[in-house]
């Protein structure tokens, strides 16, 4: 199909990104997209669901004629019918794509390989003398390979400067050289991985190298200074490969569809999102129990580090899968079989290729509302939204995390106000803790700050100070001087980050949603469902359990274990926990608002094709 055709929105070019916790299935998805993808699309395209659809219609007629009053049977059959109807639309979309020869296998780009590529080229360029002993295998393997680095640099300069015609020489020998170089790097990475003989050691090394690159541009050193411009260096490597394969002069080897696995840092995601309209990020979720027991070697330490929950606010260079998932376009659950997983991937591919081919599911509609509400939050740590759906399927409560009604949220309270106004005007601390007011005055004057973090560290520091004072004689007995005790206090309280939920000024989104129903009156929440853009904390989980809500739909890749395993599964009530799946708020309108109405689309697709025009001389005869 001509790229200028109104039906061809972004079919000529597509980038799919993948993110998710360790062993969730990103690599499996990427391998499918670049391997058996065309075969899988062909299989699903042939399943028109027509037999199942007609069976549902007959069953519905039977239920309605029986008049047995069992409405739930009719509702269940209607849901089953709509499931088959949507599958038929997806199959029709895929059939048209196949007919137009638009279904192509993807070219796979691994962010791990891009990290490795940057590291090898940095070493070949800089020849650093100082590196950790555990990197000796790494360096030795690079040294043993013969790289024509000058030629590599010349090809890189050609590609960076978009002089792609310069690659046409000698039967595209430079393209073949660079292809061999990419393959050589992949093989070398696999060789080094095997040489360590321990996935835990290799994985930790790669995490450290990645953090160093994003922090300061030097894979082998972790300086204290942060260079924000380095956060996207690994993403730039991936983008370089995309530009090369999109524009290389030997057209038969060009690629237009790319899949990138596995994003671990949100700023790498944003790098592509701000550059390519055709970029979509899929987040993959798998229950931790499955990831630990069924998906190969699993490292608890690497998984926790990937999560990013322990990162300081200024550690924007570190792994943070939670943040990547939060900004993803599509969420996919991978707790079932491979065939089910691949079918989901193909389904969302069809939706991307033809926005509006089906309508959103109820889960997607309600979660989109929750995400929209989260934007109202003035919290500077995170923005969360929640929507409560009553047992009848309609919204009965909604909220977001913020300070109480009539109070100014932390996002709008700057440090300078606490220097200019006293506690009677701008309340911030109990009357007997004036020293806390002095602590607040040390916050940057022109920026907001988190009250919870400030008060948590203040109270914790007081408790540590009290403990050391009570133990000063015991400390002296073991040789700790007064000066040593002061140093010990400074060490223990430096960068202290103990966060206490009870010190937060804000109500959580789930709390606000529950309180809205009681404040305004209306229908109860018993038997309802709550949609939240996070996972309920312990405080909210207790309230949800007590309110009688039967189901929680959430979008957190690492659900809170205390809320999940203790509070919500204790007692006689059963609260169902369900990870959200579907199109997320960022792309909700983009993927469900069609470029043209279906009536217009059908008119174009079904119009008779014009007869081929005869040559002029044939018409004269």
Secondary structure by P-SEA (a helix, b strand, c coil): ccccccccccccbbbbbbbbcccccaaaaaaaaacaaaaaaaaaaaccaaaaaaaaaaaaaaaaaacccaaaaaaaaaaaaaaaaaaaaaaaaaaaaaaaccbbbbbbbbaaaaaaaaaaaaaaacccccccccaaaaaaaaaacccaaaaaaaaaaaaaaccccccccccaaaaaaaaaaaaaaaaaaaaaaaaaccaaaaaaaaaaaaaaaacccccccccccccccccaaaaaaaaaaaaaaaccccccccccbbbbcccccaaaaaaaaaccccbbbbbbbccccccccccccccaaaaaaaacccccccccccccaaaaaaaccbbbbccccaaaaaaaaaaaaaaaaccccccccaaaaaaaaaaaaaaacccccbbbbbbbbcccccccccccccccccccccccccaaaaaccccccccccccccaaaaaaaaaccccccccaaaaaaaaaaaaaaaaaaaaaaaaaaaacccaaaaaaaaaaaacccccccccccccccaaaaaaaaaaaccccccccbbbbbcccccaaaaaaaaaacccbbbbbcccccccccccccccccbbbbbbcccccccccccccccccccaaaaaaaacccccccccccccccc
